[in-house]
Amino acid sequence: MDWLVPKIKYTLEPDFNSVSAAGFQWKTPSDVGSFKLFNRVASPKGWYMLNISLDSDQSLLYVELQADYGAGFSKESVVTLTIKNKAVNKRVCFFPQKPSAIRLTVYNQNLNFNVSELTLSKLTENRARELMLKKLQSRREREHFIGLGTSELISFYNQCFNRSHTMMTYNQWLEQYEYKSLNPVKLKGIYQALDSKPVISLVMATYNTPPTLLRACIDSVIAQHYPHWQLCIADDASVDPAVVALITEYATLDSRINFVIRDKNGHISAACNTALNLANGEYIGLLDHDDLLAPHALLMMVQEINLHPSAGLLYSDEDKIDEQGNRSEPHFKPSWNRDLFYSHNYITHFCVLKRNLVNIIGGFREGVEGSQDYDLCLRVIAHLGNKQIIHVPHVLYHWRAIQGSTALSGNEKRYTHKAGLKALQDFFKPTCLDIKVRKHALNNCFRVQWPIPEPKPLVSLIIPTRDGYDLLNKCIDSLYKCTHYKNFEVLIINNQSQCPRTLKYFNLLERENKARIIDFNDEFNFSAINNAGVVQARGSIVGLINNDIEFLNAEWLDEMVRQASRPDIGCVGAKLYYPDGRIQHAGVILGIGGIAGHSHKYFGKHHNGYHSRLSLVQNYSAVTAAALVVRKSVYLEVGGLDPELKVAFNDVDFCLKVREAGYRNIWTPFAEMIHHESVSRGGEDTPQKQARFTQEINLMRDRWGEHLLKDPCYNPNLTLIHEDFSCRTQE
């Protein structure tokens, strides 16, 4: 059964002496009160999955769920949750008997919020145990918990959600990680250990900058722990005399500050080139006139330069800062992610480049003002290998979020989108390929559409099934109704189906030339079944498709073929939804839960994700084999899926093998499908299945080791417990 609370707005006042003062009651079937109850059943006791999403003006909400079994609400029945704003949060709950009332209490002070989702969905005990064991696996070996009784298991499970273990605010993260780990003593030791101490020339253009912001910007440079810098300022003919006076004042005080006052306003690219002409350092750093550098910014950059002397471009994490100095919205970035960079400029703040490279390409280009940094970096990476582009995983740049700035809203400067589009189009022109750069629905984001080879390659879609007529029929029906790309064949791998209806359907598909049926007469082994299908495939591209996939957009296969046809791309993954529209898969992140987890799992269908990543093509270390497209030559090159991994993690292992072979795996939001996940096989709900799952976990850990804890497409400052890109806690 599902209970659903509609969207209602509440204003809560704090009263920590009474649990009900800040809460609201939601009655069970005998008294539904003001909330509508759907799918009414006789007895709501037992195991449930709680889904809750709140939309508020605070980033974290502290919530308790309580049940009244006839003797009033008691602390013994409390389920405590720390909820991230707007995200869908899930929690296994147990009601030992039918409650007479259920109450949700929100403890944040003076809070306005909307209830976006609040449902309780019935679970079997086996399914509930499976979900709890999966959660606990991220903390300790799974075997430790398998034999526990119900009360012990749920006690351990609930500990995973203690506030000390869950999502923290950015200010809490700063206090715990940045302020403690980067203390002056440690920073001094880093500086003393440097073998090379190059000069970094910071390039900055000014134009009528508010003096208070400009002063703060220059002060942030002077405050650097690394002393070997040069600040090169070009004022683009400001009409405010206070700007020139301030620059002159600082240049008089510190010989490392050099400046030029331009006679004529030439816009940002021309001004930056004027500043660039002053530079004498081995490296160039890009700094906007109203932003701030973290005090350790240059030191962290030079530390990485010492570790990677061939690096030509380095970039850091960043956040936003308001006029009162409050920091927010951290952007914890991945290591060099080429296809994400083709989708938007995720790297610029803070960015350091080798000066000789900047000189070779002729500095900043006029005609792309507003995206001149993006254009500069695009032209620089054309001269670099992937290993020469280095991510420094520290927040080294504070981007001003003030009225009129791009940091506050990408819509503030719409001309930047047009300039970025031109920069990316010009970048691809020398390839002589029919690469089209399209506008994206999101401002300052782009869609690169790669060409489909001619003649169009044959794609072999491999669909394993054992019976499951209803699922398979929906899959095949949606495939033929919803696929624009026509040059494909369907191979259904029949794993000992016995249902007469399914067998009759096989005959129909063969008569209508809609599929070839290939028998696999052995126990279920997802890897072996797909390997057998690839051997029979006639196409140069193969697609692994689960029988519980339902296709949604007509261009899904065109898009995946475009990506898979690129010689440097390996596996291509799709955007998969649960039947209720929430995200099931948007790329695989290594390390979550011990092995791997799904990016943005349970986010809403139209959510753009962490810094727009749910809406952008990008590289991931792995994608799910529920819908995976890859060139057959690449599949065979790495030996296909590993039959030792019969059910779990075979796709992750396969993608890692493809990555090790030198290809980039990619995920695209432009291939959309519904995944009726594990409907055909069920959950890991027997001792045999659980033992097999444990064996597969151990195999992955033995084979990939530290690779599972250092995903280059993620960030070490992000959680390995949750799948929502929240800040890492003490995990």
Secondary structure as the mmCIF struct_conf table of DSSP 4:
data_model
#
loop_
_struct_conf.conf_type_id
_struct_conf.id
_struct_conf.beg_label_comp_id
_struct_conf.beg_label_asym_id
_struct_conf.beg_label_seq_id
_struct_conf.end_label_comp_id
_struct_conf.end_label_asym_id
_struct_conf.end_label_seq_id
STRN STRN1 ASP A 2 ASP A 2
STRN STRN2 LYS A 9 LEU A 12
TURN_TY1_P TURN_TY1_P1 PHE A 16 ASN A 17
TURN_TY1_P TURN_TY1_P2 VAL A 19 ALA A 22
STRN STRN3 GLY A 23 LYS A 27
TURN_TY1_P TURN_TY1_P3 PRO A 29 SER A 30
TURN_TY1_P TURN_TY1_P4 GLY A 33 SER A 34
BEND BEND1 PHE A 35 PHE A 35
BEND BEND2 ASN A 39 ASN A 39
BEND BEND3 ALA A 42 ALA A 42
STRN STRN4 GLY A 46 SER A 56
BEND BEND4 ASP A 57 SER A 59
STRN STRN5 LEU A 60 ASP A 68
BEND BEND5 TYR A 69 ALA A 71
STRN STRN6 PHE A 73 PHE A 73
HELX_RH_3T_P HELX_RH_3T_P1 LYS A 75 SER A 77
STRN STRN7 VAL A 79 LYS A 84
TURN_TY1_P TURN_TY1_P5 ASN A 85 LYS A 86
BEND BEND6 ALA A 87 ALA A 87
STRN STRN8 ASN A 89 PHE A 95
BEND BEND7 PRO A 96 GLN A 97
BEND BEND8 SER A 100 SER A 100
STRN STRN9 ALA A 101 VAL A 106
TURN_TY1_P TURN_TY1_P6 GLN A 109 ASN A 110
STRN STRN10 LEU A 111 LEU A 123
HELX_RH_AL_P HELX_RH_AL_P1 GLU A 125 LEU A 136
TURN_TY1_P TURN_TY1_P7 GLN A 137 ARG A 139
BEND BEND9 ARG A 140 ARG A 140
TURN_TY1_P TURN_TY1_P8 ARG A 142 ARG A 142
HELX_RH_AL_P HELX_RH_AL_P2 GLU A 143 ILE A 146
TURN_TY1_P TURN_TY1_P9 GLY A 147 GLY A 147
HELX_RH_AL_P HELX_RH_AL_P3 THR A 150 GLN A 159
TURN_TY1_P TURN_TY1_P10 CYS A 160 PHE A 161
BEND BEND10 ASN A 162 ASN A 162
HELX_RH_3T_P HELX_RH_3T_P2 ARG A 163 HIS A 165
BEND BEND11 THR A 166 THR A 166
HELX_RH_AL_P HELX_RH_AL_P4 TYR A 170 TRP A 173
HELX_RH_PI_P HELX_RH_PI_P1 LEU A 174 GLU A 178
HELX_RH_AL_P HELX_RH_AL_P5 TYR A 179 SER A 181
TURN_TY1_P TURN_TY1_P11 LEU A 182 LEU A 182
HELX_RH_AL_P HELX_RH_AL_P6 PRO A 184 GLN A 192
TURN_TY1_P TURN_TY1_P12 ALA A 193 ALA A 193
BEND BEND12 ASP A 195 ASP A 195
STRN STRN11 ILE A 200 THR A 206
BEND BEND13 TYR A 207 ASN A 208
HELX_RH_AL_P HELX_RH_AL_P7 PRO A 211 ILE A 222
TURN_TY1_P TURN_TY1_P13 ALA A 223 ALA A 223
BEND BEND14 HIS A 225 HIS A 225
STRN STRN12 TRP A 229 ASP A 235
BEND BEND15 VAL A 239 VAL A 239
HELX_RH_AL_P HELX_RH_AL_P8 PRO A 241 LEU A 253
TURN_TY1_P TURN_TY1_P14 SER A 255 ARG A 256
STRN STRN13 ILE A 257 ILE A 261
BEND BEND16 ASP A 263 LYS A 264
HELX_RH_AL_P HELX_RH_AL_P9 HIS A 267 LEU A 276
TURN_TY1_P TURN_TY1_P15 ASN A 277 LEU A 278
BEND BEND17 GLY A 281 GLU A 282
STRN STRN14 TYR A 283 LEU A 286
TURN_TY1_P TURN_TY1_P16 HIS A 289 ASP A 290
STRN STRN15 LEU A 292 LEU A 293
TURN_TY1_P TURN_TY1_P17 PRO A 295 HIS A 296
HELX_RH_AL_P HELX_RH_AL_P10 ALA A 297 LEU A 307
TURN_TY1_P TURN_TY1_P18 PRO A 309 SER A 310
BEND BEND18 GLY A 312 GLY A 312
STRN STRN16 LEU A 313 ILE A 321
TURN_TY1_P TURN_TY1_P19 GLU A 323 GLN A 324
STRN STRN17 ARG A 327 HIS A 331
BEND BEND19 SER A 335 SER A 335
HELX_RH_AL_P HELX_RH_AL_P11 ARG A 338 SER A 343
STRN STRN18 HIS A 344 HIS A 344
BEND BEND20 ILE A 347 ILE A 347
BEND BEND21 HIS A 349 PHE A 350
STRN STRN19 CYS A 351 LYS A 354
HELX_RH_AL_P HELX_RH_AL_P12 ARG A 355 ILE A 360
TURN_TY1_P TURN_TY1_P20 ILE A 361 GLY A 362
BEND BEND22 GLY A 363 PHE A 364
HELX_LH_PP_P HELX_LH_PP_P1 ARG A 365 ARG A 365
TURN_TY1_P TURN_TY1_P21 GLU A 366 GLY A 367
TURN_TY1_P TURN_TY1_P22 GLU A 369 GLY A 370
BEND BEND23 SER A 371 SER A 371
HELX_RH_AL_P HELX_RH_AL_P13 GLN A 372 ILE A 381
TURN_TY1_P TURN_TY1_P23 ALA A 382 HIS A 383
BEND BEND24 LEU A 384 LEU A 384
HELX_RH_3T_P HELX_RH_3T_P3 ASN A 386 GLN A 388
STRN STRN20 ILE A 389 ARG A 400
TURN_TY1_P TURN_TY1_P24 GLN A 403 GLY A 404
TURN_TY1_P TURN_TY1_P25 THR A 406 LEU A 408
TURN_TY1_P TURN_TY1_P26 GLY A 410 ARG A 414
HELX_RH_AL_P HELX_RH_AL_P14 TYR A 415 PHE A 428
HELX_RH_3T_P HELX_RH_3T_P4 LYS A 429 THR A 431
BEND BEND25 LEU A 433 LEU A 433
STRN STRN21 LYS A 436 LYS A 439
BEND BEND26 ALA A 441 LEU A 442
TURN_TY1_P TURN_TY1_P27 ASN A 443 ASN A 444
STRN STRN22 CYS A 445 CYS A 445
STRN STRN23 PHE A 446 GLN A 449
HELX_LH_PP_P HELX_LH_PP_P2 TRP A 450 PRO A 453
BEND BEND27 GLU A 454 PRO A 455
HELX_LH_PP_P HELX_LH_PP_P3 LYS A 456 LEU A 458
STRN STRN24 VAL A 459 THR A 465
BEND BEND28 ARG A 466 ASP A 467
HELX_RH_AL_P HELX_RH_AL_P15 TYR A 469 LYS A 481
BEND BEND29 CYS A 482 CYS A 482
STRN STRN25 PHE A 488 ASN A 494
BEND BEND30 GLN A 496 GLN A 496
HELX_RH_AL_P HELX_RH_AL_P16 PRO A 500 ARG A 511
TURN_TY1_P TURN_TY1_P28 GLU A 512 ASN A 513
BEND BEND31 LYS A 514 LYS A 514
STRN STRN26 ARG A 516 ASP A 519
BEND BEND32 ASP A 522 GLU A 523
HELX_RH_AL_P HELX_RH_AL_P17 PHE A 526 GLN A 536
BEND BEND33 GLY A 539 SER A 540
STRN STRN27 ILE A 541 ILE A 545
TURN_TY1_P TURN_TY1_P29 ASN A 547 ASP A 548
STRN STRN28 ILE A 549 PHE A 551
TURN_TY1_P TURN_TY1_P30 ALA A 554 GLU A 555
HELX_RH_AL_P HELX_RH_AL_P18 TRP A 556 ALA A 564
TURN_TY1_P TURN_TY1_P31 SER A 565 SER A 565
BEND BEND34 ARG A 566 ARG A 566
TURN_TY1_P TURN_TY1_P32 PRO A 567 ASP A 568
STRN STRN29 ILE A 569 TYR A 577
TURN_TY1_P TURN_TY1_P33 PRO A 579 ASP A 580
BEND BEND35 GLY A 581 GLY A 581
STRN STRN30 ILE A 583 HIS A 585
BEND BEND36 ALA A 586 ALA A 586
STRN STRN31 VAL A 588 LEU A 590
TURN_TY1_P TURN_TY1_P34 GLY A 591 GLY A 591
HELX_RH_3T_P HELX_RH_3T_P5 ILE A 592 GLY A 594
BEND BEND37 ILE A 595 ILE A 595
STRN STRN32 ALA A 596 HIS A 598
TURN_TY1_P TURN_TY1_P35 SER A 599 TYR A 602
TURN_TY1_P TURN_TY1_P36 LYS A 605 HIS A 606
HELX_RH_3T_P HELX_RH_3T_P6 TYR A 610 SER A 615
BEND BEND38 LEU A 616 LEU A 616
STRN STRN33 GLN A 618 ASN A 619
BEND BEND39 SER A 621 SER A 621
STRN STRN34 ALA A 622 ALA A 622
TURN_TY1_P TURN_TY1_P37 ALA A 625 ALA A 626
STRN STRN35 ALA A 627 ARG A 631
HELX_RH_AL_P HELX_RH_AL_P19 LYS A 632 GLU A 637
TURN_TY1_P TURN_TY1_P38 VAL A 638 GLY A 639
BEND BEND40 GLY A 640 LEU A 641
TURN_TY1_P TURN_TY1_P39 PRO A 643 GLU A 644
BEND BEND41 LEU A 645 PHE A 649
HELX_RH_AL_P HELX_RH_AL_P20 ASN A 650 GLU A 660
TURN_TY1_P TURN_TY1_P40 ALA A 661 GLY A 662
HELX_LH_PP_P HELX_LH_PP_P4 TYR A 663 TYR A 663
STRN STRN36 ARG A 664 HIS A 675
TURN_TY1_P TURN_TY1_P41 GLU A 677 ARG A 681
BEND BEND42 GLU A 684 GLU A 684
BEND BEND43 THR A 686 THR A 686
HELX_RH_AL_P HELX_RH_AL_P21 PRO A 687 TRP A 704
HELX_RH_3T_P HELX_RH_3T_P7 GLY A 705 LEU A 709
TURN_TY1_P TURN_TY1_P42 PRO A 712 CYS A 713
BEND BEND44 TYR A 714 TYR A 714
TURN_TY1_P TURN_TY1_P43 PRO A 716 ASN A 717
STRN STRN37 LEU A 718 LEU A 718
BEND BEND45 LEU A 720 ILE A 721
BEND BEND46 GLU A 723 ASP A 724
HELX_LH_PP_P HELX_LH_PP_P5 SER A 726 SER A 726
STRN STRN38 CYS A 727 CYS A 727
HELX_LH_PP_P HELX_LH_PP_P6 ARG A 728 ARG A 728
#
